Amino acid sequence: MHFLSPLQIQQKNKGVSTGTKWKSSTGANIDSYSPVDGKLIASVKSADKDSYEAVLQQAATAFKEWRQWPAPKRGDIVRQIGEELRIQKHALGQLVSYEMGKSLQEGLGEVQEMIDICDFAVGLSRQLHGLTMHSERPGHRMYEQYHPLGIVGIISAFNFPVAVWSWNTMLAWVCGDVCVWKPSEKTPLCAIACQNIAAKVFKKNNVPEGVNNLITGDREVGEWMSNDTRIALLSATGSTRMGKAVSAAVAARLGKSLLELGGNNAIIISKDADLDMALIGAAFGAVGTSGQRCTSTRRLIIHEKIYNRFKEKLVNAYGQLKIGDPLNEKNHVGPLIDTIAVEMYKDAIDKCKAEGGNFIVEGGVLKGKGYESGCYVKPCIAEAKNSYAIVQHETFAPILYIMKYKNLEEAIAMQNGVPQGLSSAIMTNNLREAEQYLSAVGSDCGIANVNIGTSGAEIGGAFGGEKETGGGRESGSDAWKVYMRRQTNTINYTDKLPLAQGIKFDL
């Protein structure tokens, strides 16, 4: 594969790195098979306990120096990484598409997200601001400032194998932290490519070894990180089940965690909606990345007056979907990540039918030429009730549930009536509906959109959700504060020592 060469991916790779140096490991091999064609791309060595320990020690040493680099100087390193990503955008985008299975356009878009967050972080490096406050004591000044935390651990998921790492890492770096990254074992080669891209910049600028660390591995490696008191903040992206385990382990040692977990996202389609616009948002949200985004649209809540008309448009649109090799830009839908995901897809369909769901677009696994990996499935649509157990559950697959509503209050209650609270949207040209939807009695999700779908976030806004989505915020806005510790300072510039609250303590 020609795109592996510029990213320095070989047939056999070490999966443990402290930045520019690779560590030997006796860990098991992780074989990366492409869901596109089922072929083995390369093998990676998983971290063992010794290599893990070497990485953490190197990270701790690097932090002592890195935190003393001026923030704008750290920002310039991130700027150079952004420039290198621009050069390698097409190659890395192809690798993301091939190893993960998303369309080439989405793969390139993911790399563009990395470039965008680099640009954001560069600007941020000159404005890590605190506050000043007036003191109640004469001759005193109060202010607060932010300092780096230390080692930031990052556990990322397969569906965004490079972007989520960059959301965390670029901000953590300009904040003065060092990072230890455990990528999904399903997409380790994307992580190695990112490590190689960053290493080129780091070597040229004499960045301390250990600022950027990579440790590939399975759940056990994640457990080491969760229980490691040297990791000040652990950012974990994945399932709610995984997040609960991480949260419990980190909380037990009074560490900090940033959780981005499951979503069960809905679009409310009003009788006052532009139905053509709503169709595009719903279809892309449901089938983009083969339904494997945490922001994928799982449910459509459609006003009863336009239900049948919109259902017909939706069925017609699904009939035009092209399923196949995601590197072929004529195709709309690529494969699921692996055959385990395919089994979960099939199981969800069976459960929906058992609960009474009516499939208006049938699902199924595709076979034959071009589908040899066994990972290609048909996007499907079921008329269902919000109360179905399977509808309450997030299935990482292109299964869309549709249902009716009578009034906006009912629609909002249905949308909010799931355990997850990540992304949400309403399609309406009614200003009153839009404002009510965005009010305190509206959507309970971390992301609430009007006249755009649930899927596709810009890096300028903080990304994250509530309830079983975990409550974390990454990327833009003031999400940088989670990567730093806040310190309140009081300076007395007099020759007296008055106490707060007027307390007297004379000697």
N, C-alpha and C positions, 0 to 999 in steps of 0.2 A: 504494500500500500504506500503510494508515493508520499502521502501526507505524514507518514511516521518519521521520515528522514529528517526534516528540518526541526522536528521536536525531539530528536535524539532518543527515540524509542527503539529498543532492540528486541530481539526475540526473547531474551531472558534478561530480567531486570532485578536489581536489588530494590526493595521497597522501603528502605529506612535511610533517611538522609538528614543531616544537620545543616543543610544549606547548599554548600558546594561539594561536600564530601558524602560518599555513600558508605554505609556500615554493613558489615557482613552479619548474617543472621542464620540460625539453624531452624527458623520457623518453617511452617508448611508452605508449599507452593500455592499461589492463587492464580488459577488459569482464567484469563479473560476471553470469553467467547462473545462474538458479536451476535446480537439478536437479529441483525439484518440478514445474514446468510448462514449463521451457525458455526462459522469458522473460528478456530483458535487464533487470536491476534498475537498474544504474548503471555508469558508467565512472570509472576512477581513473587518475591520472597516476603512472607509475612514476618512481622517483628517477633522476636522472642524476648524473654524477660531481660536478658543482658543488653541487647541492642536498644530496647525501650529505655532502660536505665541510663545508658550512655547518652541517648538523646535528651532526656530530662536534665541530666547533669550539665550538658553542653548549653541547653537553653537557659538554665539558671545562671551560668557564668556569663553568657552573652547579654542577659538582661542588665547586669551591673554596668556594662559599658553603653549599651544601646539607649538606656533611659537618660543618659547624659548628653546624647546627641541633641542639638537644638531641634525642636519640632519641625521648623521649615526645612532643615537639612534632611530629616527623615522623610518629609514630604517630597523632596526632590528625588529620593530613591524610588518612591512610589510613582512619581511622574515618569521616570525612565522605564519603569516596568510597564506603564501604560503605553509608552511609545513602542516598546518591544512587542506588546500584545497587538498593536496595530499592524506591525510587520507580519506577525504570525497568525493573524486573525483567520485567514482562510484555512490554513493547515489545522489549527486547533479546532475550528468549527467543524471541519470534516471528521476529525477524530471524535469529537463529542457526538456527532450524528452517528458515526459507525459503531462506537462502543456502547452508547446508550440507546440508540434507536430512534431519536427524535429527528424531525425533518432537517435538511441542511439549512433552511432558512432559520429555523429555531436554534440550530447549533451556532450559526453565525451571530444570531441575536444574543445568545448567551455570552459569547465572547465580547460583544459590544457592551453588554452589561458590565463586564469586568473593566473595560476601558472607561466607561462612564463613572464607575465607582472610584477608579484611580483619579480621574479628574476632580471628583467631589472631594476625595481625601486630600489632594494637594492643596486645595483652597482651605480645607478645614485645618491644615497644619499651621496656618497663620491666625487662627481664631478659636483656639481652645480656651475660651474665656470663662472667668468666674464672675463674682459679684462683689461689690463693696456695700457695707452697711454702716449706718451711724450707730455709735456706741452710746449707751446711757451714762457712761462714765466720762468725765471731762479729761481731755488730753489722751484719749484712746482712739484707735482706729480699728475697724473690723473689716475683714474681707474673707472670701473663700476662693480656693483654687483647686485645681484637679491635677492629680499625679497618676502615673501609670500603675497598673495593678501588678504586673509581673508576667507570669506565663499564662497565656490564653490557649485553652484546648478547643479544638474545633472538630466536631463529628458531623460529617456531611452525608447527604443521601444521594442515591444514584440518579435521580431525575434531573437535578441540576448539578452535574459533577464538577463544575468549575466556578460558576457564578456565586454560589452561596459561600464558598471558601473566600472568594475575593471580597464579598460584602463584609465579612468579619475581619479578614486579615489586613486589608488596606487601612481600615479605620484603626485597628489595634496597633499597627505599625506606627502611624503618625502620632498615636497617643503614647508611644514609648514602650509598648508591650512586645514580647516575643511570642511566637505562635507555634503550636504543635498540632498538626493536622492528621486526623485519621479519616481518609475518604471511605466511601462505600467500597466493600470488597467486590462489588459488581462493576465498578468503573475505576480501577486503580491506574490505568494507563493515562487517563486524563490528568490525574493528580501528578504523575511522574512528569508529564509534559509541562505542567505549571511549575513544578520544582526546577526543571531545567531552564525554563524561561527566566525565572527569578534569579537563578544561580548566575547566569551570565551578567546580569546587572550588579548583583552583590559582589561578585569577584572583581569587577571593574572599579567598584567604589570602596573596596576594602571594608565591607560591612562585616561585623563580627560573625564568626561561624556560630550558628545556633539561634539566629534571629528567626529563620524560616526552617521549620522542621517537618518532616513527613514520616509517618509510621503507618504502613498498611497492615491490615489484619481484620479479624472477625470480631464478634461480640466480646470475646475475652479482652482484647486490647482496649475496647471501649470501657470495660469494667475497670481495668487498671487506671485509666484516666479519671473515671468517675470517683474513684477512691483515693486518688493521689492528692495529698494536701499541698503539694508544690504547685498545683494548677489552681490559680486564683479564680479563674472564670472558665466554665465549660459551656460552650455554645453547641447545642445539639439539635440537628434537624432530622426528622424522621417520623415514625409512627407515634401515636399517643402511648401505646404500650411501652415502647422504648423510652419515651420521654419520662414516663412515671418512674421507671427504674433508675434513670439517670438522676432525676430530681431527688429521689429518696436517698441515693448514695451521696450526692453532693451536699444535700441538706444535713445529713448525719454528721458531716465534718464541718458544718457551718461555712461551706464554700458558696460561691455565686454560680448560678446557672442562667443561661439564656436559651429558652426552649421555643422552637418553631415546629409544631407538630401537625396533626391531621386537620383536614378541612372537610366540610360537607356543604358546599357552597350552592346558593340558590340565586336565581334571577326571577324577580317578580315582573311579569309582563302585563302592564295595565291595559285597559280598554282604550286609553289615550296614548298608547305607544305608537311609535313609527315601527310597523311590523317588519319592514325590510331591514331596518337597522337592528332590530331585536333578533332577527334570524341570524345575522352574521355573528353577533355577540354570543348567542346561544350555541351555534354550531361550532365555532372555534373553541369556545370554552369547554365544550363537551368532548371534542375529538382531538384537539391540539395536544401534542405529546402523547397521543393515544390515551388520553384521560389520566395521565400519570403526573399531573401537576398537583401540588397541594391546593392550588387555587382553581383547579378544574371545576367546571359547572356540573354538579351532580343532580340538581333538581331545578325544574321549571315550574313556577307557580303562576298559572295563567288565568286571567279573568274569564269568567264563564261566558261572557258575551262574545269574546273573540277566540274562545278555546278551539272550536272545530276548525275555524279558518287558519289559525296559527299552526294547529296540528298538521293540517294538510300541507302547508308550506314547509314544515319541518321534515315530514316524510319525503317530500319531493327533493329537498336539499340533500338528505342522506342518500337518496338514490343516485346522486351525482358524485359521491365521494369516491376517490381513487385510492386504493390501498396497495402499498408495495414498498419497494426500496426507498428509504427516506432520503437517500442521496440523489434520487431522481426528483427534480423539483416539480414535476407534473403530478406527483402523488401528494395527497392531502394527509394520509394517515400511514404511519410506520408500524413497527412491531411493538409488542410489550417487551419488557426487559428480559424475561426468561420464561421457561415453561412453568415455573412455580406460579408466576403471575397469571399465566393462562388458566391454570387450574382454579385459582381464586376467582377469576372472571366467570368461568363456567359454574362454579359453586354459587356465586351471587345470582346468576340467572335462574338457577334451579330454585334457590330460596325465594326469589321474587315470585316465581310462578306458583310455588307452594303456598305463599301467603295470599294469592289471588291476583297478582299482577297480570296485566294484559299487554303483551308485546305487540306494538304496532309496527316496529321494525325489528325483525328477528336477529339474534346474534348467532355466533358460531365461529369455529376455528377454521381458518383457510388452509387448504392443502394444494399441492401441485407445484408446478414450476414457479419459482420466485418466492415460494413460501416454505422452503425446505427447513428453515430453522424451527418451525413449529410454533413461532411466537406471534403470528399475524392473526388477528381476530376482527370480526365485524362490529363496528360501532352499532349499538342497538338502543331502542327507546321503549320504555314500558310505562303504561298508565298505572299509577300506583297510589297508595295512601301514604301520607307523611308518617303515619304511626307504624308502618311496617318495620320490623326489626332490621331488615336488610337496608331499608332506606335511611334508618338512623345510623347506619354503619358506613364508614368510608371504604369504598372499593377502588383500588388504584387501577381503573380500567375504563374504557369508553362506554359506560352504561349510564343512560340518562333517564331519570324518573320525571314524569310530568303529572300535574294535578291541577284541579280547578280551585278558584276562590271567588267569593261574592263581594267582599269589601276589603279595603286596605288594611284595616285592623286585623282581619282574619288572615290576610296574606302575610303580614309581618309576624303574627303569632306562629304561623306555619314555618316561616323562614327561620325564626329564632328557636323553634321547637326541636332542636337537635343538640347533642352534647358539644359539638364543635362550634367555633366562632371565628373563622378566619376571614373569608371574603364574601361579599354579597353585592347585589346590584338590583336596581329597579329601572325598567324601561318605561318612561312616561314623558309626555309633553305637558303634563299638568303640574304647574309650579307648586300648588298646595300639597299634592301628593309627594313631590320630591322633597320638599322641606320637612314634611312630617316624617318621611322615611329617614332623614338624616338627623332628626331630633332625638332627645333622650328617650322617647317612647317608640323609636324606630328600630333600625337594625342594631343588634347587639354585637356585631362583628368588629374586628380591628380595622377592616377595610370595608367601606360602604360607598358604592359608585352609583351615579345616575347617568343613564344612557351610554354606558360602556359595560362590557361584561365583567365577570369575576376574575378572569385570567389575564395576566400581563400587568406587572407593576413597574413603575418608574423608580429609579434609585433615589430621587430627591425626597420621597416620602418615607417615613418609617414603616417597615414591613413587619406584620405580625398579627396575631389574633388573641382572642380571649377564650375562657372556659377550657376545654380539653385541647385547644390549640396551644396552650402553654403560657400566654401572656408576654412572651418576649418581643423585642423590637430590634430589627436589624436595618442596615443600610442608611437612609437619609435622615433628615430632620435632626433631632438631638440624640439619635441613637448612640452617638459616640460616647456619651456619658457612662454607659454601662461598662465600657472598657477602661474606666478610670476610677480612682478613689477620690472622694471629696474630702477636703480638709478646710476647717474653719480656723482662721488666724485672728488673734487680737494683739495689737501692739500698743504698749503704754510708752508714750514719749515724754512723760513728766518725771518728777523726782518723788512722787507720792504713789501709794498703792491703795486706792479705794476699791472696795469690793462691790460686786454686783448686788442688785436689789437693796442697796443701802445697808448691808450687814456691817456691824462694827466688830472689829477684832483688834483691840489695842493691847500692846505689850508694854 
